[in-house]
Amino acid sequence: MQKITLDQVQKNQSVIVEGVQGGFGVRNRINTMGIHKGDILKVKRSGIMRGPILVNVHGMDVAVGRGMARKITVSIYN
């Protein structure tokens, strides 16, 4: 299974969170958003160049900034 970062995922794709790369602050912020290892995320909006990535997790839409998205490792969910 190929691992990529959340900022590389296309619109309408579903992914499984494999992990978070970063220090305590980064991991804590992502956990506060409701995103945890093993969760399935569906990318609802992903601008090509800029802006946050809108994902659906646990039935809620969450906007993840590009910097944070680069720290979330995912694999494509079929």
C-alpha positions in Angstrom: 0.0 0.0 0.0 1.5 3.3 -1.1 1.7 6.0 1.6 1.3 9.6 0.7 0.5 12.8 2.5 -3.0 14.3 2.8 -2.1 17.3 0.6 -1.5 14.9 -2.3 -5.0 13.3 -2.3 -7.4 14.2 -5.0 -11.0 15.4 -4.4 -13.6 12.7 -3.7 -10.9 10.1 -2.7 -11.1 8.3 0.6 -8.0 7.6 2.6 -6.9 5.9 5.9 -4.8 7.8 8.3 -1.5 6.0 8.8 0.2 8.5 11.1 1.2 12.0 11.8 4.8 13.3 11.4 5.6 16.1 13.8 6.0 17.1 17.4 3.6 17.1 20.3 1.9 20.4 19.2 1.2 19.2 15.7 -0.1 15.8 16.8 -2.2 17.4 19.5 -3.8 19.9 17.0 -4.6 17.2 14.5 -6.1 15.0 17.3 -8.2 18.0 18.4 -9.6 18.2 14.8 -10.9 14.6 15.4 -8.3 13.0 13.1 -6.6 9.9 14.5 -4.5 7.0 13.2 -6.8 4.5 11.5 -9.6 7.0 10.7 -11.1 7.1 7.2 -11.1 10.5 5.7 -13.0 11.6 2.5 -11.5 14.6 0.7 -14.3 16.9 -0.3 -12.3 19.8 -1.6 -8.6 20.2 -2.4 -7.5 23.3 -4.2 -4.5 22.6 -6.5 -2.3 25.5 -5.3 -3.5 26.9 -2.1 -6.2 27.0 0.6 -7.2 24.4 3.1 -8.2 20.8 2.3 -11.8 20.0 3.4 -12.2 16.5 4.7 -15.0 14.6 6.2 -14.2 12.6 9.3 -16.7 10.9 11.6 -19.5 12.7 9.7 -18.1 16.2 10.2 -16.4 18.4 7.7 -13.0 19.7 8.9 -10.7 22.2 7.1 -7.0 21.1 7.3 -4.4 23.7 6.4 -1.8 22.7 3.8 1.1 22.7 6.3 -0.8 20.3 8.6 -1.9 18.2 5.7 1.7 17.6 4.7 2.3 16.0 8.1 -0.6 13.5 7.9 0.5 10.3 6.2 -2.4 8.4 4.5 -3.0 5.5 2.2 -5.8 5.2 -0.4 -8.9 3.4 0.8 -11.0 1.4 -1.6 
